[in-house]
Amino acid sequence: LVLILDHIQDPFNFGGIIRTAVSCGVNTIIIPKIKQTLVTNSGNFIIKIPMKHVESLNVSVATAIILYEIRNK
C-alpha cells in the first residue's frame, strides 16, 4: 500500500497522517521535495466520503477514513 501526499502544510496534520498510515499498514509514503503545482483531474480520480451534518474534514481525518476503508476491503 502506497500513500502519496501532495503539499500538506500543517505539521500536525502531517504527523496524524503518518501515524494513521503506519497503523494501517502503508508500506511507502511519497511526499514532494518542493512545492507542487495544483493537482488537476486529468485522468486523476476523486474519492468522496459520504458525510452527514458537515461539509468538510481536515486532511488527516479524511486520510484516516480512506485508509481504514482500504485496509478493511
CHARMM-style PDB file with segment names, atoms N, HN, CA, C and O in Angstrom:
ATOM      1  N   LEU     1       0.852  -1.176   0.000  1.00  0.00      PROA
ATOM      2  CA  LEU     1       0.000   0.000   0.000  1.00  0.00      PROA
ATOM      3  C   LEU     1       0.891   1.230   0.000  1.00  0.00      PROA
ATOM      4  O   LEU     1       1.777   1.365   0.843  1.00  0.00      PROA
ATOM      5  N   VAL     2       0.651   2.128  -0.952  1.00  0.00      PROA
ATOM      6  HN  VAL     2      -0.069   2.018  -1.637  1.00  0.00      PROA
ATOM      7  CA  VAL     2       1.449   3.341  -1.113  1.00  0.00      PROA
ATOM      8  C   VAL     2       0.547   4.542  -0.897  1.00  0.00      PROA
ATOM      9  O   VAL     2      -0.556   4.592  -1.441  1.00  0.00      PROA
ATOM     10  N   LEU     3       1.000   5.510  -0.110  1.00  0.00      PROA
ATOM     11  HN  LEU     3       1.896   5.470   0.331  1.00  0.00      PROA
ATOM     12  CA  LEU     3       0.272   6.752   0.132  1.00  0.00      PROA
ATOM     13  C   LEU     3       1.066   7.891  -0.490  1.00  0.00      PROA
ATOM     14  O   LEU     3       2.255   8.048  -0.212  1.00  0.00      PROA
ATOM     15  N   ILE     4       0.408   8.689  -1.334  1.00  0.00      PROA
ATOM     16  HN  ILE     4      -0.558   8.561  -1.560  1.00  0.00      PROA
ATOM     17  CA  ILE     4       1.057   9.827  -1.961  1.00  0.00      PROA
ATOM     18  C   ILE     4       0.436  11.091  -1.397  1.00  0.00      PROA
ATOM     19  O   ILE     4      -0.773  11.296  -1.502  1.00  0.00      PROA
ATOM     20  N   LEU     5       1.258  11.934  -0.801  1.00  0.00      PROA
ATOM     21  HN  LEU     5       2.241  11.767  -0.715  1.00  0.00      PROA
ATOM     22  CA  LEU     5       0.785  13.192  -0.220  1.00  0.00      PROA
ATOM     23  C   LEU     5       1.219  14.347  -1.103  1.00  0.00      PROA
ATOM     24  O   LEU     5       2.320  14.336  -1.654  1.00  0.00      PROA
ATOM     25  N   ASP     6       0.361  15.335  -1.238  1.00  0.00      PROA
ATOM     26  HN  ASP     6      -0.533  15.344  -0.791  1.00  0.00      PROA
ATOM     27  CA  ASP     6       0.676  16.484  -2.074  1.00  0.00      PROA
ATOM     28  C   ASP     6       0.567  17.761  -1.262  1.00  0.00      PROA
ATOM     29  O   ASP     6      -0.531  18.240  -0.981  1.00  0.00      PROA
ATOM     30  N   HSD     7       1.690  18.294  -0.897  1.00  0.00      PROA
ATOM     31  HN  HSD     7       2.583  17.905  -1.126  1.00  0.00      PROA
ATOM     32  CA  HSD     7       1.800  19.617  -0.272  1.00  0.00      PROA
ATOM     33  C   HSD     7       0.943  19.768   0.989  1.00  0.00      PROA
ATOM     34  O   HSD     7       0.125  20.683   1.091  1.00  0.00      PROA
ATOM     35  N   ILE     8       1.136  18.887   1.913  1.00  0.00      PROA
ATOM     36  HN  ILE     8       1.800  18.144   1.831  1.00  0.00      PROA
ATOM     37  CA  ILE     8       0.486  19.018   3.219  1.00  0.00      PROA
ATOM     38  C   ILE     8       1.283  20.054   4.002  1.00  0.00      PROA
ATOM     39  O   ILE     8       2.472  19.856   4.250  1.00  0.00      PROA
ATOM     40  N   GLN     9       0.649  21.151   4.393  1.00  0.00      PROA
ATOM     41  HN  GLN     9      -0.317  21.312   4.192  1.00  0.00      PROA
ATOM     42  CA  GLN     9       1.377  22.265   5.007  1.00  0.00      PROA
ATOM     43  C   GLN     9       1.370  22.228   6.536  1.00  0.00      PROA
ATOM     44  O   GLN     9       2.319  22.700   7.162  1.00  0.00      PROA
ATOM     45  N   ASP    10       0.342  21.688   7.134  1.00  0.00      PROA
ATOM     46  HN  ASP    10      -0.429  21.305   6.626  1.00  0.00      PROA
ATOM     47  CA  ASP    10       0.215  21.709   8.592  1.00  0.00      PROA
ATOM     48  C   ASP    10       0.975  20.533   9.202  1.00  0.00      PROA
ATOM     49  O   ASP    10       0.673  19.383   8.886  1.00  0.00      PROA
ATOM     50  N   PRO    11       1.958  20.797  10.075  1.00  0.00      PROA
ATOM     51  CA  PRO    11       2.748  19.699  10.655  1.00  0.00      PROA
ATOM     52  C   PRO    11       1.921  18.757  11.527  1.00  0.00      PROA
ATOM     53  O   PRO    11       2.251  17.575  11.631  1.00  0.00      PROA
ATOM     54  N   PHE    12       0.860  19.249  12.152  1.00  0.00      PROA
ATOM     55  HN  PHE    12       0.591  20.208  12.067  1.00  0.00      PROA
ATOM     56  CA  PHE    12       0.012  18.373  12.968  1.00  0.00      PROA
ATOM     57  C   PHE    12      -0.777  17.418  12.081  1.00  0.00      PROA
ATOM     58  O   PHE    12      -0.919  16.242  12.413  1.00  0.00      PROA
ATOM     59  N   ASN    13      -1.291  17.911  10.956  1.00  0.00      PROA
ATOM     60  HN  ASN    13      -1.176  18.867  10.686  1.00  0.00      PROA
ATOM     61  CA  ASN    13      -1.961  17.027  10.005  1.00  0.00      PROA
ATOM     62  C   ASN    13      -0.982  16.021   9.426  1.00  0.00      PROA
ATOM     63  O   ASN    13      -1.312  14.843   9.292  1.00  0.00      PROA
ATOM     64  N   PHE    14       0.215  16.469   9.081  1.00  0.00      PROA
ATOM     65  HN  PHE    14       0.483  17.426   9.190  1.00  0.00      PROA
ATOM     66  CA  PHE    14       1.226  15.573   8.525  1.00  0.00      PROA
ATOM     67  C   PHE    14       1.546  14.454   9.508  1.00  0.00      PROA
ATOM     68  O   PHE    14       1.596  13.286   9.123  1.00  0.00      PROA
ATOM     69  N   GLY    15       1.762  14.798  10.764  1.00  0.00      PROA
ATOM     70  HN  GLY    15       1.721  15.747  11.077  1.00  0.00      PROA
ATOM     71  CA  GLY    15       2.045  13.789  11.787  1.00  0.00      PROA
ATOM     72  C   GLY    15       0.893  12.815  11.969  1.00  0.00      PROA
ATOM     73  O   GLY    15       1.105  11.610  12.109  1.00  0.00      PROA
ATOM     74  N   GLY    16      -0.328  13.340  11.965  1.00  0.00      PROA
ATOM     75  HN  GLY    16      -0.500  14.318  11.851  1.00  0.00      PROA
ATOM     76  CA  GLY    16      -1.502  12.483  12.089  1.00  0.00      PROA
ATOM     77  C   GLY    16      -1.631  11.516  10.927  1.00  0.00      PROA
ATOM     78  O   GLY    16      -1.976  10.348  11.108  1.00  0.00      PROA
ATOM     79  N   ILE    17      -1.348  12.018   9.728  1.00  0.00      PROA
ATOM     80  HN  ILE    17      -1.068  12.966   9.581  1.00  0.00      PROA
ATOM     81  CA  ILE    17      -1.410  11.162   8.546  1.00  0.00      PROA
ATOM     82  C   ILE    17      -0.358  10.061   8.625  1.00  0.00      PROA
ATOM     83  O   ILE    17      -0.653   8.903   8.329  1.00  0.00      PROA
ATOM     84  N   ILE    18       0.862  10.407   9.019  1.00  0.00      PROA
ATOM     85  HN  ILE    18       1.102  11.347   9.260  1.00  0.00      PROA
ATOM     86  CA  ILE    18       1.936   9.408   9.115  1.00  0.00      PROA
ATOM     87  C   ILE    18       1.588   8.333  10.140  1.00  0.00      PROA
ATOM     88  O   ILE    18       1.768   7.145   9.872  1.00  0.00      PROA
ATOM     89  N   ARG    19       1.096   8.733  11.303  1.00  0.00      PROA
ATOM     90  HN  ARG    19       0.950   9.698  11.521  1.00  0.00      PROA
ATOM     91  CA  ARG    19       0.732   7.751  12.337  1.00  0.00      PROA
ATOM     92  C   ARG    19      -0.398   6.844  11.854  1.00  0.00      PROA
ATOM     93  O   ARG    19      -0.359   5.632  12.064  1.00  0.00      PROA
ATOM     94  N   THR    20      -1.396   7.431  11.211  1.00  0.00      PROA
ATOM     95  HN  THR    20      -1.427   8.415  11.040  1.00  0.00      PROA
ATOM     96  CA  THR    20      -2.503   6.629  10.684  1.00  0.00      PROA
ATOM     97  C   THR    20      -2.015   5.672   9.608  1.00  0.00      PROA
ATOM     98  O   THR    20      -2.409   4.505   9.587  1.00  0.00      PROA
ATOM     99  N   ALA    21      -1.164   6.156   8.719  1.00  0.00      PROA
ATOM    100  HN  ALA    21      -0.845   7.103   8.736  1.00  0.00      PROA
ATOM    101  CA  ALA    21      -0.636   5.326   7.637  1.00  0.00      PROA
ATOM    102  C   ALA    21       0.112   4.118   8.195  1.00  0.00      PROA
ATOM    103  O   ALA    21      -0.083   2.995   7.730  1.00  0.00      PROA
ATOM    104  N   VAL    22       0.953   4.344   9.173  1.00  0.00      PROA
ATOM    105  HN  VAL    22       1.112   5.256   9.551  1.00  0.00      PROA
ATOM    106  CA  VAL    22       1.718   3.246   9.782  1.00  0.00      PROA
ATOM    107  C   VAL    22       0.773   2.233  10.426  1.00  0.00      PROA
ATOM    108  O   VAL    22       0.965   1.025  10.288  1.00  0.00      PROA
ATOM    109  N   SER    23      -0.242   2.725  11.125  1.00  0.00      PROA
ATOM    110  HN  SER    23      -0.398   3.706  11.237  1.00  0.00      PROA
ATOM    111  CA  SER    23      -1.160   1.798  11.797  1.00  0.00      PROA
ATOM    112  C   SER    23      -2.027   1.020  10.812  1.00  0.00      PROA
ATOM    113  O   SER    23      -2.546  -0.044  11.152  1.00  0.00      PROA
ATOM    114  N   CYS    24      -2.189   1.542   9.595  1.00  0.00      PROA
ATOM    115  HN  CYS    24      -1.768   2.406   9.319  1.00  0.00      PROA
ATOM    116  CA  CYS    24      -2.995   0.861   8.568  1.00  0.00      PROA
ATOM    117  C   CYS    24      -2.152   0.028   7.615  1.00  0.00      PROA
ATOM    118  O   CYS    24      -2.682  -0.531   6.655  1.00  0.00      PROA
ATOM    119  N   GLY    25      -0.858  -0.067   7.860  1.00  0.00      PROA
ATOM    120  HN  GLY    25      -0.427   0.387   8.641  1.00  0.00      PROA
ATOM    121  CA  GLY    25      -0.015  -0.939   7.058  1.00  0.00      PROA
ATOM    122  C   GLY    25       0.499  -0.340   5.765  1.00  0.00      PROA
ATOM    123  O   GLY    25       0.853  -1.078   4.846  1.00  0.00      PROA
ATOM    124  N   VAL    26       0.549   0.985   5.671  1.00  0.00      PROA
ATOM    125  HN  VAL    26       0.262   1.585   6.417  1.00  0.00      PROA
ATOM    126  CA  VAL    26       1.105   1.615   4.477  1.00  0.00      PROA
ATOM    127  C   VAL    26       2.592   1.286   4.410  1.00  0.00      PROA
ATOM    128  O   VAL    26       3.313   1.451   5.394  1.00  0.00      PROA
ATOM    129  N   ASN    27       3.051   0.821   3.247  1.00  0.00      PROA
ATOM    130  HN  ASN    27       2.466   0.687   2.447  1.00  0.00      PROA
ATOM    131  CA  ASN    27       4.450   0.434   3.077  1.00  0.00      PROA
ATOM    132  C   ASN    27       5.338   1.599   2.662  1.00  0.00      PROA
ATOM    133  O   ASN    27       6.510   1.660   3.031  1.00  0.00      PROA
ATOM    134  N   THR    28       4.772   2.518   1.894  1.00  0.00      PROA
ATOM    135  HN  THR    28       3.819   2.468   1.593  1.00  0.00      PROA
ATOM    136  CA  THR    28       5.549   3.617   1.332  1.00  0.00      PROA
ATOM    137  C   THR    28       4.726   4.895   1.382  1.00  0.00      PROA
ATOM    138  O   THR    28       3.535   4.887   1.069  1.00  0.00      PROA
ATOM    139  N   ILE    29       5.361   5.990   1.777  1.00  0.00      PROA
ATOM    140  HN  ILE    29       6.328   5.997   2.032  1.00  0.00      PROA
ATOM    141  CA  ILE    29       4.723   7.308   1.752  1.00  0.00      PROA
ATOM    142  C   ILE    29       5.570   8.200   0.856  1.00  0.00      PROA
ATOM    143  O   ILE    29       6.765   8.380   1.093  1.00  0.00      PROA
ATOM    144  N   ILE    30       4.944   8.755  -0.170  1.00  0.00      PROA
ATOM    145  HN  ILE    30       3.973   8.609  -0.362  1.00  0.00      PROA
ATOM    146  CA  ILE    30       5.649   9.616  -1.108  1.00  0.00      PROA
ATOM    147  C   ILE    30       5.241  11.056  -0.848  1.00  0.00      PROA
ATOM    148  O   ILE    30       4.055  11.386  -0.842  1.00  0.00      PROA
ATOM    149  N   ILE    31       6.242  11.915  -0.631  1.00  0.00      PROA
ATOM    150  HN  ILE    31       7.205  11.647  -0.636  1.00  0.00      PROA
ATOM    151  CA  ILE    31       5.983  13.333  -0.417  1.00  0.00      PROA
ATOM    152  C   ILE    31       6.879  14.137  -1.356  1.00  0.00      PROA
ATOM    153  O   ILE    31       8.002  13.719  -1.638  1.00  0.00      PROA
ATOM    154  N   PRO    32       6.403  15.281  -1.842  1.00  0.00      PROA
ATOM    155  CA  PRO    32       7.212  16.073  -2.772  1.00  0.00      PROA
ATOM    156  C   PRO    32       8.360  16.766  -2.043  1.00  0.00      PROA
ATOM    157  O   PRO    32       8.246  17.117  -0.868  1.00  0.00      PROA
ATOM    158  N   LYS    33       9.467  16.956  -2.757  1.00  0.00      PROA
ATOM    159  HN  LYS    33       9.560  16.671  -3.711  1.00  0.00      PROA
ATOM    160  CA  LYS    33      10.597  17.694  -2.190  1.00  0.00      PROA
ATOM    161  C   LYS    33      10.341  19.199  -2.223  1.00  0.00      PROA
ATOM    162  O   LYS    33      10.799  19.933  -1.348  1.00  0.00      PROA
ATOM    163  N   ILE    34       9.625  19.640  -3.215  1.00  0.00      PROA
ATOM    164  HN  ILE    34       9.254  19.043  -3.926  1.00  0.00      PROA
ATOM    165  CA  ILE    34       9.360  21.065  -3.360  1.00  0.00      PROA
ATOM    166  C   ILE    34       7.865  21.285  -3.548  1.00  0.00      PROA
ATOM    167  O   ILE    34       7.103  20.347  -3.778  1.00  0.00      PROA
ATOM    168  N   LYS    35       7.471  22.537  -3.444  1.00  0.00      PROA
ATOM    169  HN  LYS    35       8.090  23.299  -3.257  1.00  0.00      PROA
ATOM    170  CA  LYS    35       6.065  22.880  -3.622  1.00  0.00      PROA
ATOM    171  C   LYS    35       5.598  22.466  -5.014  1.00  0.00      PROA
ATOM    172  O   LYS    35       6.239  22.780  -6.017  1.00  0.00      PROA
ATOM    173  N   GLN    36       4.485  21.764  -5.058  1.00  0.00      PROA
ATOM    174  HN  GLN    36       3.965  21.508  -4.243  1.00  0.00      PROA
ATOM    175  CA  GLN    36       3.966  21.235  -6.312  1.00  0.00      PROA
ATOM    176  C   GLN    36       2.914  22.170  -6.899  1.00  0.00      PROA
ATOM    177  O   GLN    36       2.335  22.991  -6.187  1.00  0.00      PROA
ATOM    178  N   THR    37       2.674  22.041  -8.187  1.00  0.00      PROA
ATOM    179  HN  THR    37       3.144  21.375  -8.766  1.00  0.00      PROA
ATOM    180  CA  THR    37       1.593  22.787  -8.817  1.00  0.00      PROA
ATOM    181  C   THR    37       0.269  22.165  -8.420  1.00  0.00      PROA
ATOM    182  O   THR    37       0.232  21.109  -7.789  1.00  0.00      PROA
ATOM    183  N   LEU    38      -0.797  22.813  -8.787  1.00  0.00      PROA
ATOM    184  HN  LEU    38      -0.767  23.671  -9.301  1.00  0.00      PROA
ATOM    185  CA  LEU    38      -2.115  22.296  -8.452  1.00  0.00      PROA
ATOM    186  C   LEU    38      -2.352  20.951  -9.112  1.00  0.00      PROA
ATOM    187  O   LEU    38      -1.949  20.726 -10.253  1.00  0.00      PROA
ATOM    188  N   VAL    39      -3.000  20.073  -8.398  1.00  0.00      PROA
ATOM    189  HN  VAL    39      -3.328  20.256  -7.471  1.00  0.00      PROA
ATOM    190  CA  VAL    39      -3.354  18.767  -8.929  1.00  0.00      PROA
ATOM    191  C   VAL    39      -4.638  18.935  -9.722  1.00  0.00      PROA
ATOM    192  O   VAL    39      -5.608  19.511  -9.230  1.00  0.00      PROA
ATOM    193  N   THR    40      -4.645  18.435 -10.941  1.00  0.00      PROA
ATOM    194  HN  THR    40      -3.857  17.966 -11.341  1.00  0.00      PROA
ATOM    195  CA  THR    40      -5.848  18.529 -11.764  1.00  0.00      PROA
ATOM    196  C   THR    40      -6.499  17.169 -11.872  1.00  0.00      PROA
ATOM    197  O   THR    40      -5.932  16.161 -11.451  1.00  0.00      PROA
ATOM    198  N   ASN    41      -7.666  17.146 -12.428  1.00  0.00      PROA
ATOM    199  HN  ASN    41      -8.127  17.965 -12.770  1.00  0.00      PROA
ATOM    200  CA  ASN    41      -8.409  15.902 -12.574  1.00  0.00      PROA
ATOM    201  C   ASN    41      -8.318  15.380 -14.006  1.00  0.00      PROA
ATOM    202  O   ASN    41      -9.317  14.947 -14.580  1.00  0.00      PROA
ATOM    203  N   SER    42      -7.136  15.423 -14.569  1.00  0.00      PROA
ATOM    204  HN  SER    42      -6.324  15.775 -14.103  1.00  0.00      PROA
ATOM    205  CA  SER    42      -6.978  14.926 -15.936  1.00  0.00      PROA
ATOM    206  C   SER    42      -6.499  13.484 -15.886  1.00  0.00      PROA
ATOM    207  O   SER    42      -5.292  13.241 -15.853  1.00  0.00      PROA
ATOM    208  N   GLY    43      -7.357  12.583 -15.879  1.00  0.00      PROA
ATOM    209  HN  GLY    43      -8.337  12.781 -15.905  1.00  0.00      PROA
ATOM    210  CA  GLY    43      -7.028  11.177 -15.872  1.00  0.00      PROA
ATOM    211  C   GLY    43      -6.925  10.599 -14.513  1.00  0.00      PROA
ATOM    212  O   GLY    43      -7.037   9.389 -14.316  1.00  0.00      PROA
ATOM    213  N   ASN    44      -6.635  11.776 -13.241  1.00  0.00      PROA
ATOM    214  HN  ASN    44      -6.545  12.759 -13.401  1.00  0.00      PROA
ATOM    215  CA  ASN    44      -6.591  11.586 -11.792  1.00  0.00      PROA
ATOM    216  C   ASN    44      -7.921  11.111 -11.325  1.00  0.00      PROA
ATOM    217  O   ASN    44      -8.770  11.303 -12.196  1.00  0.00      PROA
ATOM    218  N   PHE    45      -8.412  10.536 -10.206  1.00  0.00      PROA
ATOM    219  HN  PHE    45      -7.722  10.380  -9.498  1.00  0.00      PROA
ATOM    220  CA  PHE    45      -9.752  10.140  -9.794  1.00  0.00      PROA
ATOM    221  C   PHE    45     -10.092  10.885  -8.519  1.00  0.00      PROA
ATOM    222  O   PHE    45      -9.199  11.396  -7.844  1.00  0.00      PROA
ATOM    223  N   ILE    46     -11.443  10.959  -8.160  1.00  0.00      PROA
ATOM    224  HN  ILE    46     -12.169  10.544  -8.709  1.00  0.00      PROA
ATOM    225  CA  ILE    46     -11.919  11.679  -6.983  1.00  0.00      PROA
ATOM    226  C   ILE    46     -12.537  10.670  -6.029  1.00  0.00      PROA
ATOM    227  O   ILE    46     -13.357   9.839  -6.420  1.00  0.00      PROA
ATOM    228  N   ILE    47     -12.134  10.758  -4.797  1.00  0.00      PROA
ATOM    229  HN  ILE    47     -11.467  11.432  -4.479  1.00  0.00      PROA
ATOM    230  CA  ILE    47     -12.717   9.910  -3.760  1.00  0.00      PROA
ATOM    231  C   ILE    47     -13.642  10.784  -2.926  1.00  0.00      PROA
ATOM    232  O   ILE    47     -13.250  11.846  -2.442  1.00  0.00      PROA
ATOM    233  N   LYS    48     -14.852  10.329  -2.772  1.00  0.00      PROA
ATOM    234  HN  LYS    48     -15.170   9.466  -3.165  1.00  0.00      PROA
ATOM    235  CA  LYS    48     -15.817  11.075  -1.968  1.00  0.00      PROA
ATOM    236  C   LYS    48     -16.151  10.287  -0.712  1.00  0.00      PROA
ATOM    237  O   LYS    48     -16.376   9.077  -0.762  1.00  0.00      PROA
ATOM    238  N   ILE    49     -16.181  10.979   0.399  1.00  0.00      PROA
ATOM    239  HN  ILE    49     -15.998  11.961   0.440  1.00  0.00      PROA
ATOM    240  CA  ILE    49     -16.548  10.381   1.675  1.00  0.00      PROA
ATOM    241  C   ILE    49     -17.962  10.851   1.997  1.00  0.00      PROA
ATOM    242  O   ILE    49     -18.178  12.045   2.202  1.00  0.00      PROA
ATOM    243  N   PRO    50     -18.928   9.938   2.045  1.00  0.00      PROA
ATOM    244  CA  PRO    50     -20.290  10.356   2.379  1.00  0.00      PROA
ATOM    245  C   PRO    50     -20.327  10.928   3.803  1.00  0.00      PROA
ATOM    246  O   PRO    50     -19.828  10.312   4.744  1.00  0.00      PROA
ATOM    247  N   MET    51     -20.921  12.100   3.939  1.00  0.00      PROA
ATOM    248  HN  MET    51     -21.326  12.600   3.174  1.00  0.00      PROA
ATOM    249  CA  MET    51     -20.966  12.748   5.257  1.00  0.00      PROA
ATOM    250  C   MET    51     -22.364  13.293   5.529  1.00  0.00      PROA
ATOM    251  O   MET    51     -23.110  13.634   4.611  1.00  0.00      PROA
ATOM    252  N   LYS    52     -22.689  13.363   6.790  1.00  0.00      PROA
ATOM    253  HN  LYS    52     -22.083  13.085   7.535  1.00  0.00      PROA
ATOM    254  CA  LYS    52     -23.936  13.973   7.235  1.00  0.00      PROA
ATOM    255  C   LYS    52     -23.594  15.090   8.209  1.00  0.00      PROA
ATOM    256  O   LYS    52     -22.733  14.925   9.074  1.00  0.00      PROA
ATOM    257  N   HSD    53     -24.247  16.195   8.074  1.00  0.00      PROA
ATOM    258  HN  HSD    53     -24.946  16.330   7.372  1.00  0.00      PROA
ATOM    259  CA  HSD    53     -24.179  17.315   9.006  1.00  0.00      PROA
ATOM    260  C   HSD    53     -22.874  18.100   8.991  1.00  0.00      PROA
ATOM    261  O   HSD    53     -22.738  19.048   9.764  1.00  0.00      PROA
ATOM    262  N   VAL    54     -21.911  17.748   8.149  1.00  0.00      PROA
ATOM    263  HN  VAL    54     -22.020  16.977   7.521  1.00  0.00      PROA
ATOM    264  CA  VAL    54     -20.685  18.534   7.998  1.00  0.00      PROA
ATOM    265  C   VAL    54     -20.356  18.650   6.512  1.00  0.00      PROA
ATOM    266  O   VAL    54     -20.737  17.792   5.715  1.00  0.00      PROA
ATOM    267  N   GLU    55     -19.650  19.713   6.149  1.00  0.00      PROA
ATOM    268  HN  GLU    55     -19.341  20.410   6.797  1.00  0.00      PROA
ATOM    269  CA  GLU    55     -19.319  19.918   4.743  1.00  0.00      PROA
ATOM    270  C   GLU    55     -17.915  19.468   4.383  1.00  0.00      PROA
ATOM    271  O   GLU    55     -17.643  19.171   3.219  1.00  0.00      PROA
ATOM    272  N   SER    56     -17.011  19.413   5.365  1.00  0.00      PROA
ATOM    273  HN  SER    56     -17.232  19.654   6.310  1.00  0.00      PROA
ATOM    274  CA  SER    56     -15.642  19.032   5.043  1.00  0.00      PROA
ATOM    275  C   SER    56     -14.948  18.443   6.262  1.00  0.00      PROA
ATOM    276  O   SER    56     -15.408  18.591   7.395  1.00  0.00      PROA
ATOM    277  N   LEU    57     -13.835  17.775   6.005  1.00  0.00      PROA
ATOM    278  HN  LEU    57     -13.461  17.654   5.086  1.00  0.00      PROA
ATOM    279  CA  LEU    57     -12.979  17.202   7.045  1.00  0.00      PROA
ATOM    280  C   LEU    57     -11.566  17.722   6.827  1.00  0.00      PROA
ATOM    281  O   LEU    57     -11.211  18.099   5.710  1.00  0.00      PROA
ATOM    282  N   ASN    58     -10.753  17.747   7.886  1.00  0.00      PROA
ATOM    283  HN  ASN    58     -11.041  17.441   8.793  1.00  0.00      PROA
ATOM    284  CA  ASN    58      -9.360  18.110   7.631  1.00  0.00      PROA
ATOM    285  C   ASN    58      -8.654  16.918   7.004  1.00  0.00      PROA
ATOM    286  O   ASN    58      -9.148  15.791   7.047  1.00  0.00      PROA
ATOM    287  N   VAL    59      -7.507  17.180   6.428  1.00  0.00      PROA
ATOM    288  HN  VAL    59      -7.105  18.095   6.393  1.00  0.00      PROA
ATOM    289  CA  VAL    59      -6.834  16.174   5.599  1.00  0.00      PROA
ATOM    290  C   VAL    59      -6.430  14.931   6.390  1.00  0.00      PROA
ATOM    291  O   VAL    59      -6.472  13.827   5.847  1.00  0.00      PROA
ATOM    292  N   SER    60      -6.043  15.080   7.648  1.00  0.00      PROA
ATOM    293  HN  SER    60      -6.009  15.977   8.089  1.00  0.00      PROA
ATOM    294  CA  SER    60      -5.630  13.887   8.399  1.00  0.00      PROA
ATOM    295  C   SER    60      -6.822  12.998   8.735  1.00  0.00      PROA
ATOM    296  O   SER    60      -6.688  11.774   8.738  1.00  0.00      PROA
ATOM    297  N   VAL    61      -7.972  13.577   9.013  1.00  0.00      PROA
ATOM    298  HN  VAL    61      -8.081  14.571   9.010  1.00  0.00      PROA
ATOM    299  CA  VAL    61      -9.173  12.785   9.294  1.00  0.00      PROA
ATOM    300  C   VAL    61      -9.650  12.088   8.018  1.00  0.00      PROA
ATOM    301  O   VAL    61      -9.995  10.907   8.047  1.00  0.00      PROA
ATOM    302  N   ALA    62      -9.668  12.811   6.910  1.00  0.00      PROA
ATOM    303  HN  ALA    62      -9.388  13.770   6.887  1.00  0.00      PROA
ATOM    304  CA  ALA    62     -10.078  12.214   5.638  1.00  0.00      PROA
ATOM    305  C   ALA    62      -9.156  11.064   5.245  1.00  0.00      PROA
ATOM    306  O   ALA    62      -9.624  10.029   4.771  1.00  0.00      PROA
ATOM    307  N   THR    63      -7.851  11.238   5.439  1.00  0.00      PROA
ATOM    308  HN  THR    63      -7.471  12.079   5.825  1.00  0.00      PROA
ATOM    309  CA  THR    63      -6.891  10.178   5.133  1.00  0.00      PROA
ATOM    310  C   THR    63      -7.141   8.951   6.005  1.00  0.00      PROA
ATOM    311  O   THR    63      -7.090   7.820   5.520  1.00  0.00      PROA
ATOM    312  N   ALA    64      -7.409   9.169   7.277  1.00  0.00      PROA
ATOM    313  HN  ALA    64      -7.451  10.087   7.672  1.00  0.00      PROA
ATOM    314  CA  ALA    64      -7.680   8.053   8.184  1.00  0.00      PROA
ATOM    315  C   ALA    64      -8.900   7.255   7.732  1.00  0.00      PROA
ATOM    316  O   ALA    64      -8.879   6.025   7.754  1.00  0.00      PROA
ATOM    317  N   ILE    65      -9.954   7.942   7.325  1.00  0.00      PROA
ATOM    318  HN  ILE    65      -9.971   8.942   7.307  1.00  0.00      PROA
ATOM    319  CA  ILE    65     -11.159   7.256   6.866  1.00  0.00      PROA
ATOM    320  C   ILE    65     -10.869   6.432   5.612  1.00  0.00      PROA
ATOM    321  O   ILE    65     -11.281   5.276   5.516  1.00  0.00      PROA
ATOM    322  N   ILE    66     -10.168   7.021   4.664  1.00  0.00      PROA
ATOM    323  HN  ILE    66      -9.833   7.960   4.742  1.00  0.00      PROA
ATOM    324  CA  ILE    66      -9.863   6.332   3.417  1.00  0.00      PROA
ATOM    325  C   ILE    66      -8.971   5.113   3.658  1.00  0.00      PROA
ATOM    326  O   ILE    66      -9.230   4.039   3.115  1.00  0.00      PROA
ATOM    327  N   LEU    67      -7.917   5.276   4.473  1.00  0.00      PROA
ATOM    328  HN  LEU    67      -7.707   6.149   4.914  1.00  0.00      PROA
ATOM    329  CA  LEU    67      -7.029   4.145   4.757  1.00  0.00      PROA
ATOM    330  C   LEU    67      -7.749   3.033   5.506  1.00  0.00      PROA
ATOM    331  O   LEU    67      -7.496   1.853   5.261  1.00  0.00      PROA
ATOM    332  N   TYR    68      -8.637   3.399   6.410  1.00  0.00      PROA
ATOM    333  HN  TYR    68      -8.842   4.357   6.609  1.00  0.00      PROA
ATOM    334  CA  TYR    68      -9.422   2.408   7.126  1.00  0.00      PROA
ATOM    335  C   TYR    68     -10.269   1.589   6.147  1.00  0.00      PROA
ATOM    336  O   TYR    68     -10.336   0.364   6.246  1.00  0.00      PROA
ATOM    337  N   GLU    69     -10.911   2.277   5.208  1.00  0.00      PROA
ATOM    338  HN  GLU    69     -10.857   3.272   5.128  1.00  0.00      PROA
ATOM    339  CA  GLU    69     -11.739   1.589   4.220  1.00  0.00      PROA
ATOM    340  C   GLU    69     -10.890   0.674   3.322  1.00  0.00      PROA
ATOM    341  O   GLU    69     -11.296  -0.449   3.026  1.00  0.00      PROA
ATOM    342  N   ILE    70      -9.731   1.145   2.895  1.00  0.00      PROA
ATOM    343  HN  ILE    70      -9.401   2.058   3.136  1.00  0.00      PROA
ATOM    344  CA  ILE    70      -8.845   0.324   2.051  1.00  0.00      PROA
ATOM    345  C   ILE    70      -8.377  -0.907   2.819  1.00  0.00      PROA
ATOM    346  O   ILE    70      -8.374  -2.016   2.285  1.00  0.00      PROA
ATOM    347  N   ARG    71      -7.988  -0.711   4.050  1.00  0.00      PROA
ATOM    348  HN  ARG    71      -7.990   0.190   4.484  1.00  0.00      PROA
ATOM    349  CA  ARG    71      -7.468  -1.825   4.866  1.00  0.00      PROA
ATOM    350  C   ARG    71      -8.519  -2.890   5.119  1.00  0.00      PROA
ATOM    351  O   ARG    71      -8.189  -4.072   5.214  1.00  0.00      PROA
ATOM    352  N   ASN    72      -9.762  -2.496   5.229  1.00  0.00      PROA
ATOM    353  HN  ASN    72     -10.029  -1.536   5.152  1.00  0.00      PROA
ATOM    354  CA  ASN    72     -10.828  -3.447   5.570  1.00  0.00      PROA
ATOM    355  C   ASN    72     -11.546  -4.018   4.360  1.00  0.00      PROA
ATOM    356  O   ASN    72     -12.623  -4.597   4.505  1.00  0.00      PROA
ATOM    357  N   LYS    73     -10.982  -3.872   3.178  1.00  0.00      PROA
ATOM    358  HN  LYS    73     -10.108  -3.402   3.059  1.00  0.00      PROA
ATOM    359  CA  LYS    73     -11.596  -4.474   1.977  1.00  0.00      PROA
ATOM    360  C   LYS    73     -10.877  -5.746   1.602  1.00  0.00      PROA
ATOM    361  OT1 LYS    73     -11.243  -6.396   0.623  1.00  0.00      PROA
TER     362      LYS     73
END
